[in-house]
Amino acid sequence: MPKQQYVEFHILQTVPPANLNRDDQGNPKEAFFGGVRRSRVSSQAWKRATRIEFDRHLPEADQSTRTKQIAKQLSERLKGRTGLEAEQVQRLAGALLEPLGIKAGRKAGDTAYLLYYGGGQLDRIVDLITDRATDLAAASDDDLTAAVKGLKIAEELKTSHPMGVALFGRMVADIPSLNVDAAAQVAHALSTHRVELESDYYTAVDDANESDDTGAGMIGNIGFNSATLYRYAAVGVHQLIDNIGSKDAALDAVHRFGRAFALSMPTGHITSFAHRTRPSLVAVVVRDDQPVNLVSAFERPVPATDPSGAALGVAAESAGSLAREYLRSVRQWGDEPAHAAVSHAFDGDADDDIARAFGGNLPFEEMLQGLDQTLARTWS
């Protein structure tokens, strides 16, 4: 059994004209890489999309929330379980959270920062006082403070982490004891080729305008671009097992993460662009040494043709570049992965390159099942 193990997900995905992730000017985020301007989607944007997709398939009790409104959510649970009045449960929730030392935010009832936690963790905090909630609600402030002081409230947030918190981690700057080291690393998505910012100047017509006025009801402008993106993420299986406390649950979380990461999509301006697509390629690699981002495959911007001049398209040429970079890295460093597999939508020369690197083309779910079997053998 290895001391550490990483599961990598390498994805190529073509997105039509879109503005997935805006900068401070409202335009799609960009980056210079290989000397040219690239389209970029921040890791934060894609992690949030992945978290939402991940939780969508979990029972409510196993889902996670990142919010400043932990007091409100705790109050709602207390009210549902005890039947006490709103003011009473708000007072109890405040008393339960006070020993944690969480600073209050500017808005009444909010914390000063976002907290990431599981619904099951809040339920277990409620369990600590459910049978005496009525008596505590009637107690004086001093007696209530004394009564909750001995409860292991912090322990409920420090242990039995839901899959989401175990994967994505939690940082509370002024309460280090609540921090959780993330098991997942997510890179900024980057276009494999040069990208130019474009602008959509649009108008909206006033449908009720029956006069001869031909002017628009409003005008607007949205920046956009289109790109084939290289997306990368890695999950430290050893860290995930430590965070969750269960090998079986951790391996299930890896499977769910792979599916959620592949199928997620940031929703910026999605009603204007309808930009949701599926990946053209998803490769999974298991390593026992360290994770390896293969973005160097695209340091030289990918053209739409192969070296012979044949027209392949940017996505197909990107797939070939990724496969060749993977093979080159393995030859150079001798770090043969423990497992590699791929699911893709290419044929011809691109398919040949991909097969040499990652093996034969598999349906997506079959690829994930092979990953499951590899991890199960390793960590059994």
N, C-alpha and C positions, 0 to 999 in steps of 0.2 A: 504494500500500500504506500503510495507516494506521500511525502510530507506536504507537497503542494501540487495543485493541478489547475490548469486554466482551460476554459472552453471559449474559443474565439468564434465570432460570427462575422463573416465578410460578406457584404451585400452590395450588389450593383442595382441601382434603381433609376429608371428614367422618369422624369417629372415634366409635364407639359408647362406652358407658360403659367407661372404661379408666383406667389409671394408668401412662402411658407413661414418665414421667420424675419420679422422686420427689425431694422436698426433704428437709431434715434431720429432718423429723417423719414421713417416710414417706408424705406426701400428694402429690398431683400438683402440680407447680410452677405458680405463678400469677404474674400481673403486673397492675398497674393501668395502664390505657391508656384515654384518652378519659373518665376519671373513673369507670370501672367496673372490676370485677374480671374478668380474662380468664384463660382456660387458656393455659399456656405450656409449650413443650417446648424445652429449651435447645439452642443451636446445637451444643454438644459432643455431646449425645446423638444428634442427627440426623446429625452428621458421622460419628460412629462407625458408625451403621447404614448410612450411605452407603458408607463405606470397605469394610465387610464385603460389601455387595452388589456393589460395584465389583470387588473382588478375586475374588469367586466365579466370575466369567466370564473370568478371566485364567489363562494357564499358570502353574504354581507358581513358575517362575523369575522371572516378572514381578510377582509379588505382593509386598506390603509388610507389615511387621510393626512394631507399636509395643510395646516390651517392655523390661523391665530385664534380660532374660536373653540379651543378645547373646553373652556368653561361652559360655553353654550351647549356643546354636544354632551358634556357630562351632565348638565342640568336636565336636558331632554331625556336622557336615560334614567336619571333619578326619578323624574316625574312619571315616566312610564312604568317604572317598577314599584313606586311607593304611593302614587296618587296624591302626593303633597302639592300644595299650592306653588305657583311660579316663584314667588319671593322666597319661600322656604327652600326650594331646591337650589336656587341661585346662591343662597347663603351657604348651604351645605357644600356645593361645588367649589365655592371660593375657599372654604375651610379645608377641603381635601387637597386642593392644589397649593395652598400656601406653604406647606413644609417643603415643597420641591424648590422653592426659591425662584420660581419663574417670574420675571419682571412683567408688570402690567404695561399694556400699550396705551397709545393716546386715546383710542376709542374705548369707551366703557365696556368691560367684559372681554376685551381682546388681550392677548399677550403681546409682548414687544417684538416678537419674531414668530416666524412660522415654525410649528412643531409637527413632526411626522410620527404618527403612531397608528396602531391598529384598533379597530372597533372592539375586538376581543379584549384588548388591554383595558379599555375604558369599562367594559362590562365587568371585568374582574375587580376593578376599583370600586364599582358600585356594589359588588358582592360583599365587600368588606363591611358595609354599613346597612345593607338592606333590612336586616332583621331588627335594627334599632333606629332606623331613620326617623321615625316619629318622635322618639325621645330626644334624639340629637337636635332635631329642628326646634324643640321647645327649650333646649338648654341655653344658658347664658353664653356670651361670647367666650369668656374665659374657660368655662366647662367644655364647650365645643372644641376649642383649640387644644385643650388637654386630652380630650377623648380621641382625637384623630392623630395626635402627635405620635402615638405608639404604633399606628397602623403602617404596614409595609407598602405604602403607596408608591414610593419611588421604585421599589423592587418590581412592581407590575410593569413599569415602563422600561426597566433594564433587562428583563428576561422575557422568554416566550415571545420573541419578536415574530410578527407576521411576515410572510414571504416578501412583501414589498419593502418593509423597513430593512430586512436582512439583506436584500439585494442592493438597495439604493442608499442605505446608510442614513444616519441622522447626526447633525452637528448642532450643538447648543453651546455657543462660545463661552458663556459665563457659568455653565453647569457641565463641566467635562464628564462627569459621571453618567450623564444621559447620552453621551455620544455613542454612535454605533458605526464601526468601520464598514464602509460599503464593500460588498462583494463584487459589484458590477462596475466596470469602467466603460464609458461610452465616449467615443471620439466625436469631434465636430464632423458632420457630413461635408464632403468636399467634391466639387465637380471634377471629373477626370480630364476636363478640357477647358479651354479658354471660354469665358462667358462675358457677354456685354449686357449692361443694364439697359432695359427698354422701358418705355412709359406708355400706359394706356390712358389716353385722354377720352373721357366719356361724358355723355350728357344724359339727363333724365327728363322725360317729357311729363308735363302736368296733364294727366288724363282728363281732368275736369275743365280744362281750358277750352272753351268753345268760341273764343274770340279769334280775331285775325292775327293775334300776337304769335309769331312763329318762334320766339325765343325759347330756350330750354328752361325747365323748372329748376334745374340745378346743373352745375358742371363739376367735374372732379378729375382727379389724376391718381393713378396707382402705378408704382414701379413694379416691374416683374422681370423674370428671366426664365429660361428653361434649361434643363441640365440632366446629364447622366451622373448620378451621385455615387461616390464610394462611401459606404457606411460601415463602421466597425465598432464592435463591442466585445468585451471579454468578461467572463465571470470566473472569479477565484472559487473553485468548488470547496477547498479547505476552509476559506473564510466564511462561506455560506453555511457550511455544516456547523461551524463554531457559533455563528449568529443565531441559527435556528435551533440547534441542539438535537437535530435528528437527521441522519443520513438519508433516509427515505424521503422526508419532506424536502430536503435540500436538492436531491436529484429531481424530484418533481418540479421544484421551482426553476431549475435550469431548463427543463423542457418547456415550461410555461413561458419563461423569459424568451427563449429562442423564437417561439411562435409569436409572442407579443411584439418583440423587436422587429421581426420581419413584416408583420401586418399593420403596424402602427403608422400614423401619418400626422404631422403637425397640421393644425386646421386654420392657420392664418389666411384670411381672405378666401376661404374654401368655397363660399357661396358665389363668389365672383369668378373663380377659376375651375372649380370642380376638378381638382388636381390629384385626387386619390388614384394611385396606380399600385400594381403589385411588383415586387422585385423581379428583375430578369435573371438574377443569380443569387443564391444563398449558399455559401460554403461554410462548413463547420470544421474546426480544427481543434484537437485536444493536445495540449502540451504539458509536460511535467516539469519544465524549467521556468519559462517566463513567457508572457504573451507577446506577440509580434504583430504590430500594425503594418500592413503592406502598402501603405499609401505611397511609398517610394516608387511603386509601379507607375505612378502617374505624375512623377516629378517633371517628366517631359510630357507636355499636353498631348492627349490622344487625338490623332486625326481621324477623319471618317474613312480612311483607306488603310490597307495593310502595306508593308514595305514594298510589295510588288506593284502597288498602285491599284489593286482591285478594291472596289467599293464594298466595304463591309458594314459601315455604319458605326457611329461612335460607341454604342453599347457593346456590339460584338467585338470591336477592337479593344475596348476596355476590358472585356472578359479575357481576351487573349493576353493582354498585358499583365493582368492580375495573376493568371496561371503561370506565366513565365517568371514573374518576380518571385512567386512562391517557390518554384523549382530552383531558381538561382539562389535563393536564401538557404534552402535546405542543403544544396551542394556546397555552398561557401562555408556555412557554419557547422554542418554536420548534425544539426538538431532535428533529427527525424521525429515528427510528431507521433504521438501514441495512436492517433486516429484522424482521418480526414474523409470527408464526404461532401457531396454537392448536389444541389437541385437547381436546374437552369432551363432557359428557354432558347438555347442557341443550337445551331447545327453547323455542318461544314468544318472549315479550319478552326473556328473558335471552339467547337465541340471537341476536336482532337486535342487542342492545347489544354482544355479544361480537364479532359479525361486523364491525360498524362500527369497532371498535377494532383487532382482531387479524387480520381476514380470515375466510374460510370455515373451517368445522370440518373438520379432517383426522384420519385415523387416527393414532395416536401415532407409529408408526414412520415414516409418511410425513412427519409434521411434522419428525422428526429428520433425515430424508434431505434435506428442504429446507434445514435448517440446515447440513448438511454441504456442500451445493452452494454456499450463500452464502459460507461460510468458505473453501472451496476457491478460489472466484473471487477473493476478497479477498487471500489469502495465496499464490497461485500465483506 
